[in-house]
Amino acid sequence: MDKEISYGSDYKFIPATSIASGIGIEVLPDLYCHTIQIVNICLVGNPETKNFVLVDAGMPDSANEIISVTEERFGANSRPQAIILTHGHFDHVGAIIELINHWNVPVYAHELELPFLTGKLSYPEPDPTVEGGLVAKMSPMFPNEPINLGDHIQTLPSDGSVPHLSGCRWIHTPGHTPGHVSLFRDQDRSLIAGDAFITVKQDSLYKVLTQEMEINGPPRYLTTDWQAAWESVKTLEALKPTVAVTGHGKPLSGEMLANGLNKLVSEFEQIAIPDYGKYVNKNRH
């Protein structure tokens, strides 16, 4: 495999932000969520043991912020045992190469996501015509060329386990991307959902800026398989998570999470699936 690691030629800083940018939330003693502009990263592990895993790698040009947040929580020169990617969209792998170079740690993703992470395949282009707000209209400026992580990227174990996260399992939740995964811990039913569902209406610029809370389906302008996305939400709702960190929006727990997920499953067509757009199946039932 190619040893040279690189971003796509369309890689660039995206000037989008929200009021939550730069804010970290300790969701559980060993689950920390930090917002970088409009996307969340997670640090999973107890600060007292210093052993932890990073989930997702933020926006382009955010490596220094991620390293700083990590050292603040786990101490100077600390580094994760691994980086787990829920998927490979630009806002979840934005700092991955700088982090690999800085920490020299393995990166894991689902095997169906590997073509987008080894330079072989571009994601389908974002859809600016999809029903939604200004962020959808801005989406053509988002990078979608594949990045190439060479032999730094590995496939998640086929038994569903998550490297270095005992008691945690990955769940294939496609729809937003073919190899999208969510992470679930049965012991306390905590969920890292990635973009399988989110807690902000991501295509609305106002709601992204203000981080207005509402459980929604995956970001519309980058979701290509809505039936699979619906099935994935059903899978996650059936787990009855008690707390969830999503790729966009604030963490959610308890009744608000349960009720919101239940409503999303039963009204997915009305809430999540756009009325029009190039990835919307007009013959859906």
Secondary structure, DSSP 4 states (H G I P E B T S, - for coil): -----B--TT--------TTTT-EEEEETTEEEEEETTEEEEEES-TTT---EEE---STT-HHHHHHHHHHHH-TT---S-EE-S---TTTSTTHHHHHHHH---EEE-GGGHHHHBTS-PPPPP-TTSSS-HHHHHGGGS--SPPB-GGGEEEPPTTSEETTEEEEEEEE--SSSTT-EEEEETTTTEEEEETSSBSS-TT-HHHHHHT----B-S-GGG---HHHHHHHHHHHHHT--SEEEESSS--EEHHHHHHHHHHHHHTHHHHTS-SS-TT--TT--
